[in-house]
Amino acid sequence: MHQESKPTNTVLIPTGAFIMGTDIEAFYGTALANSEHAKLDEAPMHVRFLDAYLIEEYPVTNAEYAVFVQETNHPPPPHWKNGNFAPEDANLPVIHVSWHDSNAYAQWAGKRLPTEAEWEKACRGPDGRIYPWGNIFASDESESTETLPESSEILTAQLTPIGVRTAIVSPYGIGEAVGNVWEWTADWYQPYSDTNRQKDERNLDDKHKTLRGGSWLEVRDGTAKRYFRCANRLHAPPDYTAGNIGFRCVLDAPPGQTGAVHVSIETLTDYVKQRKLANLRLLQKRTEKNSFKDTVIAVCLIGGAVYSITMKPELVLGGITAGIIGIGFLASAGVNFWRRWCAVKRAKQVASEDLLLSH
């Protein structure tokens, strides 16, 4: 007999707009604090509008999945002994399930897998935060007044029963969107609509399904700060399984539960546009400063090199070395000038573009 499973409640995500994706420079990293660990496949930051839907509060558990296996004769996860999980594992998220397994369960339950946009909105809320709980990774890393969960509530290097880490919730009340298992979504791994980047530049394809969240394995590997971000994307073939991948389901909200629009498109679009322009102005200032600094250093080094070579024969070797270093700084100044030019050009585009992308 299986242990009674903890019931999985659904949470209503209201109709409205939200911020999806991350702004990041396309050339050697970023100067933006909220994009510190971002990847190019998260760009561009944009606005999405979704109708109301219901999403499960926690990932599907072993006990819940076992009912599906028993009623449909679907193959159980390969790590279950004799086709059953250990009684003490009833409330652990089910793992070693492929996208096909997860989708079959969702259909059997009268639900479906969430789209990437549905998953990110439920995890992130409408305000574009970095982590489900806010913009700082853990409370012991900053003196910020932001209310944050303790590191011990986030950094658990093992699979844990659902509902244990109650402090790690999203603005909409979604539990364990990060920290326990990666979660399958309905979508193929594709670029967001962005004419500024080509598909082949971003290494995306239509042979992998997208995974969202972050798991206990990233805690063990020391990469949780990078992978627990709400906008982070991972991908795998739909027949892939692993000990840190599970899923949760969604369903459309009944007509009587949709309610009024929570966040309007106009308000959020204007907010995102202002954030983008502020980020680009910051990049312009930093690259202009760096270009000027590198130019001054380059002039000094190259000037010293010319003087040493022409006037001090005994210092020729040192002069050549200084000249080579100076040329390097001159190249860096050129790169920063180019980055500033790109930021100026991009700012003009942002000022006139539509930041609302389709569902």
CORZICOR-V716265 format. One record per residue. N is the residue number from 1. D_CENTER is the distance of its C-alpha to the mean C-alpha in whole Angstrom. Layout:
n: {N:N}
d_center: {D_CENTER:D_CENTER}
This chain:
n: {1:2:3:4:5:6:7:8:9:10:11:12:13:14:15:16:17:18:19:20:21:22:23:24:25:26:27:28:29:30:31:32:33:34:35:36:37:38:39:40:41:42:43:44:45:46:47:48:49:50:51:52:53:54:55:56:57:58:59:60:61:62:63:64:65:66:67:68:69:70:71:72:73:74:75:76:77:78:79:80:81:82:83:84:85:86:87:88:89:90:91:92:93:94:95:96:97:98:99:100:101:102:103:104:105:106:107:108:109:110:111:112:113:114:115:116:117:118:119:120:121:122:123:124:125:126:127:128:129:130:131:132:133:134:135:136:137:138:139:140:141:142:143:144:145:146:147:148:149:150:151:152:153:154:155:156:157:158:159:160:161:162:163:164:165:166:167:168:169:170:171:172:173:174:175:176:177:178:179:180:181:182:183:184:185:186:187:188:189:190:191:192:193:194:195:196:197:198:199:200:201:202:203:204:205:206:207:208:209:210:211:212:213:214:215:216:217:218:219:220:221:222:223:224:225:226:227:228:229:230:231:232:233:234:235:236:237:238:239:240:241:242:243:244:245:246:247:248:249:250:251:252:253:254:255:256:257:258:259:260:261:262:263:264:265:266:267:268:269:270:271:272:273:274:275:276:277:278:279:280:281:282:283:284:285:286:287:288:289:290:291:292:293:294:295:296:297:298:299:300:301:302:303:304:305:306:307:308:309:310:311:312:313:314:315:316:317:318:319:320:321:322:323:324:325:326:327:328:329:330:331:332:333:334:335:336:337:338:339:340:341:342:343:344:345:346:347:348:349:350:351:352:353:354:355:356:357:358:359}
d_center: {39:36:35:34:30:29:28:25:25:23:21:22:19:22:22:20:18:14:12:9:7:8:11:12:15:16:19:18:16:15:17:15:14:11:10:11:9:7:8:10:9:7:10:12:11:13:15:15:18:19:22:22:21:21:19:20:19:19:18:21:24:26:29:28:27:31:32:31:32:35:36:35:36:32:32:30:28:29:29:31:35:37:35:34:32:33:34:32:29:29:26:24:21:23:21:22:22:21:20:23:24:21:22:26:26:24:27:29:28:28:25:22:18:16:14:11:12:13:11:8:12:13:10:10:13:15:14:11:10:8:9:11:14:13:12:14:13:17:20:22:20:21:24:22:24:21:21:19:19:21:19:21:20:16:18:19:20:21:21:22:24:22:23:23:21:21:20:16:16:14:16:18:19:16:17:15:12:11:13:16:14:12:13:14:14:17:15:16:13:14:13:13:17:17:21:20:18:20:19:20:19:15:16:15:18:19:20:17:15:11:10:8:8:9:13:16:16:14:16:19:17:16:13:11:11:8:7:7:4:4:2:2:5:9:12:16:19:20:23:21:21:20:21:17:16:17:17:18:19:20:23:24:26:29:31:32:29:27:28:28:25:23:21:23:22:24:23:19:20:22:20:17:20:21:18:18:21:21:18:21:24:22:22:25:27:25:26:29:30:29:31:34:34:34:36:39:38:39:42:43:42:44:47:48:47:50:52:52:53:56:57:57:57:57:53:52:50:48:48:46:44:43:43:40:38:39:38:35:34:35:33:30:32:32:28:27:30:28:24:26:28:25:23:26:26:23:24:27:24:22:25:26:23:22:19:19:17:19:18}
